[in-house]
Amino acid sequence: MIKVKEWSRRNIYYILAFAIPFVVAVTAFICQGMWPFGDRGVSIIDSYHQYVPFFSELQYKWHHGDSLLYSWNGGLGMNFWSVIAYYLASPLNLLLLIFPKSMVMECFALIYFIKIGLCGLTFAFFIRRRFGRYDLSTTVFGCCYALSSFVIGYGWNIMWLDCIVLFPLVMLGIYLLVKEGKGWLYGASLALCIFTNYYISIMMCIFSCLYLVVEMICEQGTGLREKIRRMFGFAGYSLLAGGFGAVMLMPTLSTLMGSQSAKSTFPTALKFYYDIFELFCQQFTMVEPTSLTGGFNLYCGVSMLIFVPMFVFNRKTKLWDRVVKVLLTAFLLVCLNTNYLTYIWHGFHFPNGLPGRYSFIFIFMILIMGYEGYKNRKYCPKWVPGIAAICWMGILGYCWWTKRVNLELYTWIINLVVLLIYGGLVTWIYVDRKKRKGLQIALMAVILVESLSYGIYGLCMNGTVDRKDYYSDQKEVMEMKALAEENEGENFYRMELEERRGRDDVTWHNIPGMSLFSSTVNAGVDNLMKRVGFYAVTNKYSYEGATPETDALLNIKYLISKKEEETIRTFEWCYGTETRNMYVNPYALGLGFMMSENILQWDYEKTNPFEVINQLVFSAADMEEKPFRYFGLPDPVAEGCELTTDTWADWSYSSAESTDGKITYTYTPEKEQDLYIYFKAPHCKQIKVIRGESTDSYADEDGHIIHIGNLSAGERVTLTFVLDSAYDRGTIKLIGAEHASDVFEKFYAAMADEQWITNEVTSTRVTGTIQVKEDGMLFTSIPYENGWTVKGDGEEVPKKKIADAFIGISLTAGEHDIEMTYMPEGLGLGLILTCISGVLFIILWFKENVHREK
């Protein structure tokens, strides 16, 4: 007990640097009704749609002893190792082992809070080792880092937070390498960054090179020859860190080459995002943090606006030290605001939302300059704090008066008061020597209160989600999954949900389905899903937009829906609970079946999904009949806008003022028909489909196919597009189509005649037999990846790429045994490099410690 007390006393400022941000985050969410203090959850935006479902799948695989390399539970099959490399490689995720499935969201929240606390701890450690100070200011500046607008605004991307935690250690490692020739801390911490999240590590590696130059310039006590030797040490440790992360990097690189990220191109025209005053105001307190779209997250404390000028005019700090750090920080701000440079910093890719994903580096530079300004305050002219406060108040007043920046009234007032307090307090410390110690404590207290207040404010502005709704169908879906597995035995099937809550619902429920939202999504599958009428945009596609043809093609055997009807398209009701119903599709075609070789010429790039499906039938079965007869709908009625007809399926609208207009189409069939429509309306809030007394609403701007249902002659259907007042112009694509069930059944019969009968389907192996009547193409609804190896009758055979999305195998007439095995491309070599690098790190650690002892 005495040792514990002594340890706690020695490390009290570290403990507080972790505990205060942790408690602030917990308090902020308790105030918002976080479970068990309410029915809210912390998983907002992408963590709601992606990260928690991926947590669920990782937990499921651990609990069932399943392979981590591949998963069928989403995207028709996905490289799960690449998902781990981007989303799930944090060691803290091992906590999932002790949490039940019913508390995955709570495990996510706990890891979130721990990482916020660790940000404060590592920055406090940096302060102590870099500046040789260990007092209350160590804790306070650690809290400023942990509760900065980057961590608060983007913290729900918890896979990034490991790198934010390790970043101060990487920078400390560079300092120690330059100062003392000790590079192990730099190499080891960078290696962990690359291992846990390669994406943020890209930005850290770029900055590490720049920061090395800064430290080299600032280091005056080392000769040129020794500096060159240490630069080689930096290069060596950097390569070693990359080698340690190779087990994650090399397999993921192959996946990324097949994702939408590989299609990014360098911008053609120079662009600046914000003017200088907008960037200045992002550093004030009580400015709502950017969680998805908006300005850059640059805030780390209003006090830094006083301390950084004190650093600039500090007589103790060498001139070169001040110049290069200020220039580097200014360069970071220019990079954030320039499209050319931000494209490079983001790994030669423009991010989809969440701008300025490396602004934590700018915040780090502001904090270390601010701390040095505070630490050496007695070497700074007495007039600097007051003048700095007056200048910032002038900028504040100018932005408010000219309305160049749009902020809430309370934001202007609070920042004015805070600047007055800081300017007065710091100046008072210079003047009153007797009360200096008390004033310094008061100053630290004010900084801490400001930081904590912003943390609570920012987390509350981010909001929460409905936890009860997230878990509402978990038991029923699991019950229906168990029933489906009992019915199918060893047969492979896919299951989907008719009503979508999140983008990765099937992954959340650990059921084999087609929906997926991931940065590593297969671009070929993504594109094809869009072409055949599913909802699909960059990095995500969902089951919305299904037709009988796509259900059969993708082997969607079971459907779960809130609706209780005899049939949904070709699905037949088979089981129900209080709130959910399960339907079975007798037309699901299995994991593979024979097609004509002409499927390789399938014209799938058309923008009319009904024609794409018609071409599928034509190419796969050599059929002339078309399952969809598509047509244009009658001219619409416009309210609050002017409408122009572009083509038989396209309209443009414009409005002089941004008003809530609407465009209405009315369709009345002359005969009985099974009606589908396809819409795409980028700048519309929603489309309302009114049929009789029922109304359905859809809000996907990128559109998809909608099944209206069987209409009798003369039955009217009204389609109303509600315009988004944020736009004064836009376009609408709308196509109607009559489905011919007899043509579909003929297509199904042709495909079902020669199916691949699987006898084993695991995460990394699929085996089965097929009886082929005529030479042709075995189509599999398995996404094409280089990691798949195919053997026919024991011999490796080449894979064919069908529609740039699926694996096909050319087969001759006769019976064939087909075996497919999966191993992520590059995993073997990556594992070897990681092991070698790990051993070298251990050797270098012993070497450094033996040298230190000597």
N, C-alpha and C positions, 0 to 999 in steps of 0.2 A: 504493500500500500504506500509506503514511504517513497519507493522508487517511482510509482505511478504519479504521485503528487509532485515529485521533483521533476519528472519528465514533463508533466503538464505545465509546471511553472516556467521551465526553460522554453517551452514551445508554445506559450500562450498566444503569441501574436500569429503564429501559423494556424493554431486551432481556430482562432477568431476569424482569420481570413477565409477559412473554409466554412465555418459554422454560420457566419452572418449572411452571406449570399444564399446558402442552403435554406436557412430559416425564412429569409425574405421571400424566396420563391414559393416555399410551402405556404407561407402566410397569404401571399397574393392569391393563390388558388383556393385556399380555404375560404377566403372572403368571397370567392365566386361560387362557392358551393361544391367544391371538389369532393368526390366520394372518399370517406364515409360521412362527410359533413353535408352532403347533398347528393344530387344525381348527375353532377357534371364531371367531364373528363378533360384532361389537359391536351389531348391529341388533336391539334387543329390542322387545317389545310392538308398538306401532303402526308403528315403523320397520321391523319385520320384515314386517308385513302390508301397509303402505301406502307408506311413504316410499321404501324401496329399489325397489319396483316402479315408482313414479312416476319415480324417477331413471332406471330402465331405459327407460321410455317416452320421457322427454325426450332421453336419449342416442340412442335409436333414431331419433327425429324429426330430430335434428341430423345424424346420420350419413347419413340418407336424404333430406335436404332436404325433409322433409314439413312441412305447416302445423302451427303450434303452437296453432291455434284450436280444433280438434276432434280427437277420437280415437275410433276404433271399438274400440279394444283395452281393453274393459271397460265394464260397465254398459249394454250394447247400443248404446253411443255416448254420449260425454260431452263437455261443454264443457271442453276441456283448458286453455283460457286461465284459467278460474276455478281449476283445479287448480294452475296455475303461480302464480297470485296468492296462494294460501294456502300451498302447499308448496315451490315451486321457483324463487322469484324472486331468490334469493341470487346475487350476482355470483360467489361462489366455486364455484357449480355449473358454471361454465365448465370446471372441471377434468375434467368428464366427457368432454370432447372428446379428452383425451389418454389416457384409460383405455379398455381393451377391455371388451367386454360381460362377459367372464369375471372382471372385477375391479370391478364396480359397487359391491359391498358394501365393498370396500377403499377406493374413492373416497369413499364415504359416511363411512367411519371417519376418513379423512384430513381431510375438511372439518370433521367433528365436533371433532377435536383442534385444528385451527387456530382454530376459533371459541372454544373454551375458552381458548386462549392469548390471543386478541384481547380477551376479557373482562378479563383481567388488565391488558393494555396500556392500554385506554381508561380504566379506573378509575385507573390510575397517572397517566395524563395529566391526568385530572380533579383528582387530589390536588395535582399540581404547580401547575396553573393556578389552582385555587380557593384553595389554602392557602399557595402560595408556598414549598413545601418539596420538595426533591428529594434524597432520601437513601435509606438502606436501608428506612425505613418506607414510602416510596412503593411499593417493590416488594412489601413484605409485605402491605400493605393491598390492593394489586392482586390478590395471590394469594387473600386472604380473599374478595374478590368473585368471582373466577373459580372458586374451589373451595367456594363456598357450597352449602348443601343444595338450593337451587333449581336451580342449574346442574348439580349432580351428579345430583339426582333426576329432573329434567326435561330434561336436556341431550340425550337421545336424540331429543327433538323439535327437531331441528336447525334447522327453519324458524323457530322462535322465537328462536334464539340471535343472529340478526342484530340484532334489537331489543335484546337484553340487552347486546350489544357496543356499540350506539350510544347506549343510555340515558344513560350518564355524560356523553356529549357533548351530548345534548339538555339535560340539567340544567346543564351548564357554559355552554351557550348562553344559557339563561335568566338565569343569574348575570351573564354579560357584557352581556346586553341591559339588565338593570336597573342594573348598576354603571356601564357605559361607553356604553350606547346602541347597542351593536353586536349586531345580531340575526341576522347571516348564519349563524353556526354553529348557532344554534337552528333556524332554518328549514331549512337544508340537511340537518342530521342527522335532524330529524323527517321531512322529505320522504323520505329514504332508508328510514326505519323504515316509513312507510306503504307505500312501493313494495315493500319486501321481505316484509312481513307485516302486513297490515291488522288482523289479529285482536289481536295483542299491542299494536299501535299504539293501539287503542281505549283501553286501560287507561293507556297512556302519555299520551295526550291529556288524559284526565280528570285525571291527577296533575299534568300540566304547569300546568293552571289553578290547582290548589291550591298548587303550589310557587312559582308566580309571586307569589301573595299573600304567601307566607312571605318571599320575597326582597324584596318591596316593603316589608314591615313592618321587616325587618332593615336595609334601606338607609336610613341617616340623613343621608347627605351630599348627597341630591338633593331639590330642591324639589318641591312638589305638582304644579306645572304640568308639569315635566319628567317626573315619574312617570306622569302621565296620557298624555303623548305616547308614552312607552315602552310603556304598556299598549296603545295603539293599534298600535304597532309589533309587539307580541306577536300581536295579532289578525291583522294583515296577514300576518306571516310564517307564522302557523298556516294561514291560508287558502291561501297560496301553497304550503305543504307539501302540503295536501290536493289542490290542483290538480295538483301534480307526480305524485301517486299516482293521479290520476283514470283513467289508462289501465288500472290494475288494479282500482280501486274500482268504476267505473261498470258494466263488464260483469259483475263478480262480484255486485254488488247484485241484479241480475236473477236470477242463479242462486240466490242465497241466499233470495230470495222464494219460490222453488219447492222449497226444501229443508225438512228437518225443523226447522231453526232458526227458520223463520218462524212455526211453530206454538207457540212457547214463550209462556207467559203469566205475568204477575206473580204471585208467591206470595200466597196469601190469609191466611196466618197467620204471625206472627213466630216465628222459630226461631233459637236459638243452638246452634252445633255442639259446642263444647268448653267446659269450665270453665277458669278462669284458670290453674290449676296445670298443666293439660295443655298450654296454650299456652307457659307458662314453660319446660317441659321440652323443648319442641321446639327450644329455643335452646342446648341442651347438645350437646357433641360425642359421637360414637359412637352417636347415635340414628339408626336406619336411615332413610335418606331415603325420602320418599314418591315412588314411581315411577308408581303408578296410583291406588291408594286408600289412605286413611289421613289422618294429620294434615297440617297445613300445613308446607311447607318454610321454616323461619325461621332456621336456623343460619347464622352467618357467623364464629363464633369465640367461645370462652368468654371471651377477654380483653375483648370488648366489654361483657360484663356488669360489668366493672370500669371500663372507660373511659367508658361512657355516664354513670354516676353522677358521674364526675370532670368530665364536660361540664356536667352539671346544676349542680354546685356551683362551677363555674369563675368566678373573679372577673373575669377579663379579658373574657370573652364577655358581651355586653350581655344584660340580663335578658330583654328582649323576644325576642331571638334564641333564648335557651334555651327560653322558654315556648312560642313558636309551633312550634318544631321538635319538642319533646316532645309537644305537643298533636296535631300532625299525625301523628306516628308512632303515638300511642295511637289516633287515629281510624282509621288504616290497620288496626290490629289488630282494632278493633271491626268494621270493614267485612268483614275476612276471616271473622269469626266470626258474622256476621249474614246470614241468607238474603236479606232485602230488599236490603241494600247489595251483597252479592256478586252478586246477579242483575244489578244495574245495572252494576257494574264489568266483568262479563263480557259486556258488550254486549247487555244485556237478554235474557240467555239463561243457563240453568243448564248448566254443562259436564257432559259425560258422562265422569265420572272425572277424575283429575288436579285435585284441589281446590286452591283458592288460587293460581290461575294468575298473579296479580299480586303474589305475596309477594316477588318480587325487588325491588319498590319499598320494602317494609318493610325488607328487608335493606340496601338502599342508604341509607336514612335512619339505620339503626343504625350503619352503617360511617362515615358522615360525622360523626355526633355523636361516635362513638368516636374517630375520628381527631382531631377538634378537642379532645376531652378529653385525649388523649395529647399532642398538640402543645403545649397550654397547661397541662401538668401542674403546673408550678411555681406556678401561680396558684390551685391547688386546695388546700384544707385537707389536711394530712397524714393525718388520720384516715379520709378517704373510701375509699381503696382497701381498707384492712383491714376497715372496717365493711361495705363492699359485698360483699367475699368472704365474711364471716361470715353476712350475710343470705342470700346465695345458697346457702351450705352449709346454712343452716337450712331453706330451701325444698326443697333436695334431700333432706335427711333427713326432712322432713315427708311429702313425696310417697312416699318409700320406706317409711316406717313405716306410713302409713295405706293404702298400696297404691292411692292415687288415680290413679297413673300406672303403667302396666305396661311396665317396661323390663328389659333384661337386667342381671344382677348386675354384669358388668364395666363397664356404662355408669355405674352409680352410683359404683363405685370410682374409675374413671378421672376422672370429673368432680370428685369430691371432691379427688383429688390435684392436678388441674389448677388448681382454684380456690385451693388452698393455695399452689401455686407462684406464681400470678399475684399473689395478695394479698401474699405475702412479698416477691417481687421488686420490685413497684412501691413498697412501703413502704420497702424497703432503699434504693432509689434516692433517696428523700427523705432518709434518715438518713445514708448514707455518701457524702459529696460527692467524695472522692478516687477512688472506684471507680465513679462515676456513669456515665461513658462506657462502661466495660466492662459494667456492669449493663444499660445500655440496649441494647447489642448482644445480650447474653444474653436480654433480654426479647423482642427482635425474633426471635431464633433460636427461642425456645420457641413463639411465635405461629406462626412459619413451619412448624415441625415439626408442631404441632397441625393446622394447615390442610392440610398435605400428607398427614398420616396419615388425616384425615377423607376427603380426596379419594380416596385409594386404597381405604379401607374402604367408602365409599359406592358407588363404581363396582364393587367386587367384590360388594357386596350386591345391586346391580342385576342382575348376572349377564351371561351371553352366550348365543348361540344356536349351533346346529350349522351351521356354514358348509358342510360337505361335503354335507349333506342338501339345503341350499338350492340348490346348483348341480347336484345329482345327475342331474336329468332334462333339463338345459338343451340338450345336444347332440341328444338323441333327439327332444325336442319341436320343435326347429328343423328337424330332418330331416323330421318329419311335416308341419310347416307348409309346407315347400318342396314336398312331394309333393302336398298339398292344393291349393296355388296352381297347380301344374302341371296337375292334374286339372280345376280350375274355370276356368282362363283368366281372362276378364274378369268372370265371374259372382261375385257377392258371396255369401259364406258366413260362418257363425259356427262356432267350434270351442270346445269346453269340455274340462275335465279331470274325470274321474269321481271321483278321489280328491283331496281338498283338502289342501294343505299350509298355504298362507297364504290370506288373504281376497282378495288381488289377484293370484292366480297368472297369470291370463290377461294382465294388464297387464305382469307381470314377464317373461312369455315373448313379449310383443308380438304376441299373436294376438287376433283379433276374437271376443269372448265376452260373456257376460251378467253375470258376477260383478263386484261392485264394493264397495269399502269406502272411503268418502271423506266428509269433512265437507260437501262440496258436492253430494252425491248427490241425484238428482231424487226428491223426496218422493212424487210420484205413482207413479213406477215402483216405488219401495221398497214402498209400500203394496200395489200390485197383485201384486208378486211374493210377498208374504206371503199374500195372499188365495188365490192359485192353488196354494199348498202348498210354495213354496220356503222355505229358511231365510232369514229376513229380520228384522232388528231395526233400531233407529235408525241411519241412515247406512250400512247395509250389507245386501247380499243376495248369496246364493251359489247355485250350481247345484244344490246338494243339495235334492232334492224334485222332480226332473223327472218328467214323465209323457209319454206319446206325444203328447198334445194340446199341451202347452207346448213340447216339442221342435219340433213342426211349426210352431206359431204364431210362435216366436222364431227360426226358421231355423237351428236347431242342426244343422248338416250333418255335422260330424265330432266324434268323441269319442275322447279319449286315456285309456287305463286301464291299470292294472297287470294286470288280469284278462285271461286268454286264453280266450275263449269264442266260440261261433259267433255268438251274438247277445246284445246287452244292450238290453232293451226292443225298439225298432224298429231299432236300430243293427245293422249286419252287419259282421263282421270283414273288414278289407281289407289290413292291413299290420302287421307286428310286428318289434320289435327284441329285444334280450336281456331288457330289463326293462319295455318299454312296448308297447302294442298300439293300433292306430288302427282305429276303426270308422266306417262311413259310414251316414248316415241317408237312405234313399230317399224318406222322407216329409217332408223339410224343404221348407217352402213358399216360400222366397225372401224378399226384403226387403219385398215388398208383394203383395197379392192382393185380389180383390174379395170383399166380404161384403154381407149385407143391411144396409139402413139401420137395422134394428132393433138393430144392435150398439151404437148410442148409448144404448139402454135396458138394456144388459147390467147385471144385478144382481150386481155383483162385491164388495159389501161384506159378504157373509155370512161367518161364522166357520168354516164347513165348506168346505174347499177343493174337495172332490169335487162339492159342489153348485154352487160357483162355476164349475167347468169344465163341468158339465152345462148351466148357464145360458149359458156361452159358446157351446156347440154350438147351443143353442136360438136364441140371438140372432143369431149369425153366419150360420147355414145354414137357419134356420127349420125345424129338425128336432125332432120330438117324442121320438125315441129318445134315451136317455141312455147315455153311455159308461161311467159309473160307477154301480153299484148299491151304495149304502153301507148299513152296518148296525152295530149295537152289538156289542161282544164280550162273551163270558160274564163273569159276576162274578168278580173276581180273588180271590186268596188273599193276605192281608196278614200280614207277619211284623215284629214290633217296632213296630207302630203300629195305630191303630184307623181303620177305613175307613167312609166314608159315601157312599152312592150319591146323587148330586144329579140327574142326568138320565141318559138312555140312553147318553150319551157322556162324562159328567163324574163324577169322584169326588173327594172331599175326604178327607184323612188328617190325623191328629194323633197326637202321641206325648207322653207325660208327661215323658219325658227325651229328650235329644238322642242318639239311638242310630242305628246303621247298619242301619236297617230296609230291607225290600224288599217290593214288591208284584208279584205274578206273575199274568199272564193266560195262559190256554191256549186255543188255538183249533184245532179240527179240522173241516175242511170236509166236507160230506156228498157233494159232487160235485167234479169237477175244476174249478179256477178259477185265474185270474190275479189274485193277491191284492196289494193295496196297503193300507198303513195310514197314518194321520196321527196324530201324537202331539204333545202340548204339555205339558211337565212342568217348570215353572219352578224347583222346588227339588229336583230329582233330579240326582245326579251323572252318571248315564248310563242308557241303555236297552240291554239285551242281547236280541238276536233270535237264538233258537236254533232251527235247522231241521235235523233229523237230526244229523250230526256237525259241522256248521258253525255258528260263532257270529260274529255281527257286532255291534259296539258303536257307539253314537251318543251324543254328549255335548252336543248343542245344547239348552239349556234352553227356547228359544223354539220348538223343534220344527219339523218339516217332514214331507213325505210320504216314505215308505220303500217301495220296491218289494220285496216278499217273493219274488215269482216265481210260476211255475206250480206249483200244488199238485195232487196227485192226491187222490182221495176217501179220507178217513181219515188223511191225512198230518198230523201234529201240528206246530204252531208254538207256541213259548213266548216270551212277551215279559216280561222282568223289569226293573222300574224300581228302581234302587238309590238309596235316599233319601240326601240330604245331611244329615249329622248337625248341620250348623250351623243347621238350621231344625227347629222342632218341629211344623210344620204346612205343608200345601201342597195343591195340586190337580193332577189329571191329566185331560187330555182325550185320548181314544183312540177313533178311528173306523176301522173296517175297510171295504174297498170291493172289489168284484169288477169287473174291467175287461172291457168287451165290445169285443174287437178289431174285430168286424164293424161296429159303430157308428162306431168311430174311422175305419176305412177309408172308410166312406160320407161322413163329415165331411171327410176329406182330399180325396176325389174332388171334392166340391162346391167346396172352396176352390182346389184346384189347377187347376181348369178355366179360371180367368181370373187369370193371374199377371202381375205387372209384370216385364217383361224388361229388366233394366238393361244398359246398354252402357258406362257410365262411373260408377265409384264412387271418389271421392277423399275426403280428409278434410273438404272443404268443399263438395263438389258431387256430386250424384247425378242421373243422367239415364237415361231409358228409355222404352219404349212399352208400352202395354197395350191389348188388344182386349176391350172391354166388351160383353157380350151384352144385359144389362138394366141400367137405372139402379140404382145402388147406391153402396156406400162402399168406396173403396180403403183397406184397412187397411195401414199400414206399421209394422213393429216398430222404428221410430225414436222415441226418447223425445221427447215434446212439449216444445219450447222456443220462446220468442219469436224466437230468433235464426234460425230456419229460415224461408226464403221459398219459397213453392211457386208454380210456374207450370204451367198446363195449356194446351198448344197455343200457347205464347208469351205468354199472358195470366196475370197474377197472380190466383190464386184463394185463397179463405179456407181456413185449416186448421181441421179439426175435432179436438176432444180426445176420444179414445176411452178410457174407463175412467180418466180423469184422468191418463193415462200416455203414450199413443201418438198419433202424428199420423195423422189420417184425412182423406181427400179425397173429396168427393161428385163422382161422375162419371155422365154420361149414356151411353147406349148408343153404341157406335162406337169407333173407334181414337183414342187420345190419346197425345200426347207429354208426358211429365211431367218437369219439371226442378225440383230442390230445391237451393238454395244456402244456405250457412251463414255468418253473421257474428255474433259475440256482440253482443247488444244493448248499445248504449252505447259500444262500442269506438271508433268513429269520433270521437265528441265527446270521449271520454276522452283519446284520443291528441292531439287538438288542444290540450286544456287542459294536458296534460303538456308538450308542446313549448313552449307560451307560458310556462308556469311555469319551465321550464328556462332559457329565454332571460332571463327576469326575474331569476332567481338569478345568472346570469352578470353581468348589468348591475349588480346590487346588490353583488356581490363586488368588481367593479372600483371601484365607488363607495366602498366601505368602505376599500379599500386605498389609493386616491388620497387620501382624507381622512386616513388614518393617515400617509402620506408627508408631506402638508402640515403 
